[in-house]
Amino acid sequence: MIFQVSHRIHFRYDQPVVIQPLTIRLRPRSDGAQRVLHWNCQLSPDPSASNSILDVFGNVAQQVSFEGSHRELTLDVNFEVEASRTNPFDYLSLDSRVTNLPAYYDLRIAQALSPNLHRQVMDRTIGHWAGEISGSVDWQTQPFLLKLCEIIHREYTAETRYEGATFSPSQTFAEKSGACRDLAALFMDACRTQGLAARFVSGYVYEPNRTHGSELHAWAEVYLPGGGWRGYDPTLGIAVADAHIPVAAGPEPEWAAPTEGCYIGEGRSEIVYEVQVTRR
């Protein structure tokens, strides 16, 4: 499928501020399951300098800086992308060490994946919960991932929260609600308790029946030797295929943030988002 996406981010300040160098992670990735056909990012005011980089986790990012002080900053991103993975389970084979839980990776792979295996907080309650789910599917990895996804989708309330840091997995688990980024972080933590490497993904999803417009979305990917990084969306309760458009990924949510930066000044800020995802 080919999708057209437009994403506007409008920062407003009630007093002129000095905008510090800004990192923008809004260019979709190109890989074996997705191909960027066109991408454009317009900023107002015009940056005094701009540079495209590859960040520490392989995300394409744009670094920009501005001169003077400003009361507004607008980012307009427009792109066209072709998604080709229609089957989320199209593995040739899976390493036997990850078909049962707890999973074990080859030592070299485990070393490379270590940031995606590390739990920020050792919450035993989440570990016990994940272990119960694992046991209910006879310690089989793929049924575990699907059931975990389905349980979060069914039992947790998905809410919209445009601003603020991602909740800790413990907070989301206790409150049984959260934004898509919170549910993804909980899914990741549960996977890590079972020895599965998981990372956070930001991007977009095509939902033709959505009535209130699109939003930047978040989900998780799990590393399965033989299948590579495979996506699971606990907000929607599904394994990820060609309706999702991944943009950036990292071991924790902050590494996949769409924008990263700050400003100097007394003014308070307001952020307005507009996202549209259409199928061509």
C-alpha positions as CSV (number, residue, x, y, z in Angstrom):
1,M,0.0,0.0,0.0
2,I,1.1,3.6,-0.7
3,F,0.3,6.2,2.0
4,Q,0.5,10.0,2.0
5,V,1.1,11.6,5.3
6,S,1.1,15.2,6.4
7,H,2.2,16.2,9.9
8,R,2.2,19.8,11.2
9,I,3.7,20.7,14.6
10,H,3.1,24.3,15.6
11,F,4.9,25.7,18.7
12,R,3.6,29.0,20.1
13,Y,5.3,31.1,22.8
14,D,3.6,33.9,24.7
15,Q,6.9,35.9,24.7
16,P,9.8,35.9,22.2
17,V,12.2,33.0,23.0
18,V,15.5,31.8,21.7
19,I,15.1,28.4,20.2
20,Q,18.0,26.1,20.9
21,P,19.2,23.6,18.2
22,L,16.4,21.2,17.5
23,T,16.5,17.5,16.4
24,I,13.6,16.3,14.2
25,R,12.9,12.6,13.9
26,L,10.0,12.6,11.4
27,R,11.5,10.9,8.3
28,P,10.1,7.3,7.9
29,R,12.7,4.6,7.7
30,S,13.4,2.7,4.5
31,D,14.0,-1.0,4.9
32,G,12.8,-4.4,3.5
33,A,9.2,-3.7,4.4
34,Q,8.9,0.0,3.7
35,R,10.2,2.4,1.0
36,V,10.1,6.2,1.2
37,L,9.0,7.6,-2.2
38,H,9.1,11.3,-1.2
39,W,9.8,13.3,1.9
40,N,9.8,17.0,2.6
41,C,10.1,19.1,5.7
42,Q,9.4,22.9,5.7
43,L,10.2,25.1,8.8
44,S,9.0,28.6,9.6
45,P,11.0,30.6,10.5
46,D,13.7,29.3,8.1
47,P,16.6,27.7,10.1
48,S,20.0,29.3,9.9
49,A,21.6,25.9,9.6
50,S,20.3,22.4,8.8
51,N,22.0,19.0,8.7
52,S,20.8,15.4,8.2
53,I,22.3,12.8,10.5
54,L,22.0,9.2,11.4
55,D,21.5,9.0,15.2
56,V,22.9,6.4,17.6
57,F,20.1,3.9,16.9
58,G,20.1,4.3,13.1
59,N,17.2,6.8,12.8
60,V,17.4,9.5,10.2
61,A,17.2,12.8,12.0
62,Q,17.4,16.5,11.0
63,Q,19.3,18.9,13.2
64,V,18.4,22.6,12.8
65,S,19.3,25.8,14.5
66,F,17.8,29.3,14.4
67,E,19.1,32.9,14.9
68,G,17.3,35.6,16.9
69,S,14.2,35.2,19.0
70,H,10.7,34.0,17.9
71,R,7.2,33.6,19.1
72,E,6.3,30.7,16.8
73,L,7.9,27.7,15.1
74,T,6.1,25.5,12.6
75,L,7.2,22.2,11.1
76,D,5.4,20.9,8.1
77,V,6.3,17.4,7.1
78,N,4.8,15.7,4.0
79,F,5.8,12.4,2.6
80,E,4.7,9.4,0.6
81,V,5.7,5.9,1.6
82,E,5.1,2.4,0.2
83,A,4.5,-0.4,2.8
84,S,4.9,-4.0,1.5
85,R,4.7,-6.3,4.5
86,T,1.2,-7.8,4.3
87,N,2.0,-10.8,6.6
88,P,3.5,-10.0,10.0
89,F,4.6,-13.6,10.4
90,D,6.5,-14.2,7.2
91,Y,9.6,-15.7,8.8
92,L,11.7,-18.2,7.0
93,S,12.6,-19.8,10.4
94,L,13.0,-18.7,14.0
95,D,16.0,-19.6,16.2
96,S,14.9,-22.4,18.6
97,R,16.3,-20.4,21.6
98,V,13.5,-17.8,21.3
99,T,10.6,-20.1,20.4
100,N,10.1,-20.9,24.1
101,L,10.2,-18.6,27.1
102,P,12.2,-17.4,28.8
103,A,14.1,-16.6,25.6
104,Y,17.9,-16.8,25.2
105,Y,19.9,-15.1,22.5
106,D,23.3,-16.0,21.2
107,L,25.9,-14.2,23.3
108,R,27.0,-11.8,20.5
109,I,23.4,-10.9,19.7
110,A,22.5,-10.5,23.4
111,Q,25.4,-8.0,23.7
112,A,24.2,-6.0,20.8
113,L,20.6,-6.0,22.1
114,S,21.5,-5.2,25.7
115,P,19.8,-1.7,25.8
116,N,16.6,-3.4,24.6
117,L,16.8,-6.1,27.3
118,H,17.4,-3.7,30.2
119,R,14.5,-2.9,32.6
120,Q,14.6,0.6,34.1
121,V,12.8,-0.6,37.2
122,M,12.6,-4.2,38.4
123,D,8.9,-4.3,39.1
124,R,8.2,-7.8,40.3
125,T,4.4,-7.4,39.8
126,I,4.8,-6.9,36.1
127,G,7.2,-9.8,35.9
128,H,4.7,-12.1,37.7
129,W,1.9,-10.9,35.4
130,A,4.0,-11.6,32.3
131,G,5.0,-15.0,33.7
132,E,1.3,-15.9,34.2
133,I,0.5,-14.9,30.6
134,S,3.5,-16.9,29.4
135,G,2.5,-20.0,31.4
136,S,-1.1,-19.8,30.0
137,V,0.3,-20.4,26.5
138,D,2.7,-23.1,27.5
139,W,5.7,-20.8,27.4
140,Q,5.5,-20.3,23.6
141,T,6.9,-17.0,22.4
142,Q,4.6,-16.1,19.5
143,P,1.3,-17.0,21.4
144,F,2.7,-15.0,24.4
145,L,3.3,-11.9,22.3
146,L,-0.2,-12.0,20.7
147,K,-1.9,-12.7,24.0
148,L,0.0,-9.9,25.8
149,C,-1.0,-7.6,23.0
150,E,-4.6,-8.6,23.2
151,I,-4.8,-8.4,27.0
152,I,-3.5,-4.8,27.0
153,H,-5.9,-3.8,24.2
154,R,-8.9,-5.4,26.0
155,E,-8.2,-4.6,29.7
156,Y,-6.5,-1.2,29.5
157,T,-8.1,2.1,28.5
158,A,-6.4,3.9,25.6
159,E,-6.4,7.7,26.1
160,T,-5.0,10.7,24.2
161,R,-2.2,12.7,25.8
162,Y,-0.3,14.9,23.4
163,E,2.3,16.2,25.8
164,G,4.3,14.9,28.8
165,A,6.7,12.1,29.4
166,T,5.8,8.4,28.9
167,F,4.4,6.9,32.1
168,S,6.5,4.2,33.8
169,P,5.3,0.7,33.1
170,S,4.4,0.4,36.8
171,Q,2.1,3.5,36.6
172,T,0.4,2.2,33.5
173,F,0.0,-1.2,35.0
174,A,-1.5,0.2,38.2
175,E,-3.9,2.6,36.5
176,K,-4.9,0.3,33.7
177,S,-4.9,3.2,31.3
178,G,-2.5,5.3,29.2
179,A,-1.7,6.8,25.9
180,C,-0.3,4.6,23.1
181,R,3.3,5.4,24.2
182,D,2.5,4.2,27.7
183,L,0.9,1.0,26.6
184,A,3.9,0.3,24.3
185,A,6.3,0.9,27.2
186,L,4.3,-1.6,29.4
187,F,4.3,-4.2,26.6
188,M,8.1,-3.7,26.2
189,D,8.7,-4.2,29.9
190,A,6.6,-7.4,30.1
191,C,8.6,-8.8,27.1
192,R,11.9,-8.0,28.8
193,T,10.9,-10.0,31.9
194,Q,10.7,-13.0,29.6
195,G,14.1,-12.4,28.0
196,L,12.8,-10.8,24.8
197,A,14.5,-7.7,23.5
198,A,11.9,-5.0,22.8
199,R,12.2,-1.4,21.5
200,F,9.9,1.6,21.3
201,V,8.7,2.7,17.8
202,S,7.0,6.0,16.9
203,G,5.2,6.5,13.6
204,Y,1.8,6.5,12.0
205,V,-1.0,4.0,11.5
206,Y,-3.7,4.0,8.7
207,E,-7.2,3.8,10.3
208,P,-9.7,4.4,7.5
209,N,-12.7,4.4,10.0
210,R,-11.2,6.8,12.4
211,T,-13.6,9.8,12.9
212,H,-11.4,12.3,14.7
213,G,-8.3,12.5,12.4
214,S,-5.0,10.8,12.7
215,E,-2.3,11.2,15.3
216,L,1.4,10.3,15.8
217,H,1.3,6.7,17.0
218,A,3.5,4.4,19.1
219,W,4.0,0.7,19.4
220,A,6.7,-1.9,20.2
221,E,9.0,-4.1,18.2
222,V,10.5,-7.4,19.5
223,Y,13.7,-8.9,18.1
224,L,13.2,-12.5,16.9
225,P,16.3,-14.1,15.3
226,G,15.2,-15.4,12.0
227,G,12.4,-12.8,11.8
228,G,14.3,-9.6,12.8
229,W,12.5,-6.8,14.5
230,R,8.7,-7.4,14.4
231,G,6.1,-5.0,15.5
232,Y,3.2,-5.4,18.0
233,D,0.6,-2.7,18.7
234,P,-1.0,-3.2,22.2
235,T,-3.2,-0.1,21.6
236,L,-4.9,-1.9,18.7
237,G,-4.2,-5.4,19.9
238,I,-2.6,-6.6,16.7
239,A,0.7,-7.7,15.1
240,V,2.0,-4.9,12.9
241,A,1.8,-5.3,9.1
242,D,1.5,-2.8,6.2
243,A,-1.0,-0.4,7.9
244,H,1.8,0.9,10.2
245,I,4.4,3.4,9.1
246,P,7.4,3.3,11.4
247,V,9.6,6.4,11.7
248,A,12.0,6.1,14.6
249,A,12.9,3.5,17.2
250,G,15.0,3.2,20.3
251,P,15.3,1.2,23.5
252,E,13.3,3.8,25.5
253,P,10.6,6.3,24.3
254,E,12.7,9.4,24.5
255,W,15.1,8.0,21.8
256,A,12.2,8.0,19.3
257,A,10.7,11.4,20.1
258,P,9.5,13.3,17.0
259,T,11.3,16.5,18.2
260,E,14.0,17.1,20.8
261,G,15.2,20.5,22.0
262,C,14.5,23.4,24.3
263,Y,14.2,27.2,24.3
264,I,15.6,30.0,26.4
265,G,13.1,32.6,27.7
266,E,10.4,33.4,30.1
267,G,7.5,32.5,27.8
268,R,5.2,29.6,28.2
269,S,4.8,27.3,25.2
270,E,1.8,25.6,23.5
271,I,2.0,22.8,21.0
272,V,-0.7,22.1,18.3
273,Y,-0.5,18.9,16.2
274,E,-2.2,18.1,12.9
275,V,-1.8,14.7,11.3
276,Q,-3.4,13.3,8.2
277,V,-2.8,9.7,6.9
278,T,-4.5,8.8,3.6
279,R,-4.1,5.8,1.3
280,R,-3.3,6.6,-2.4
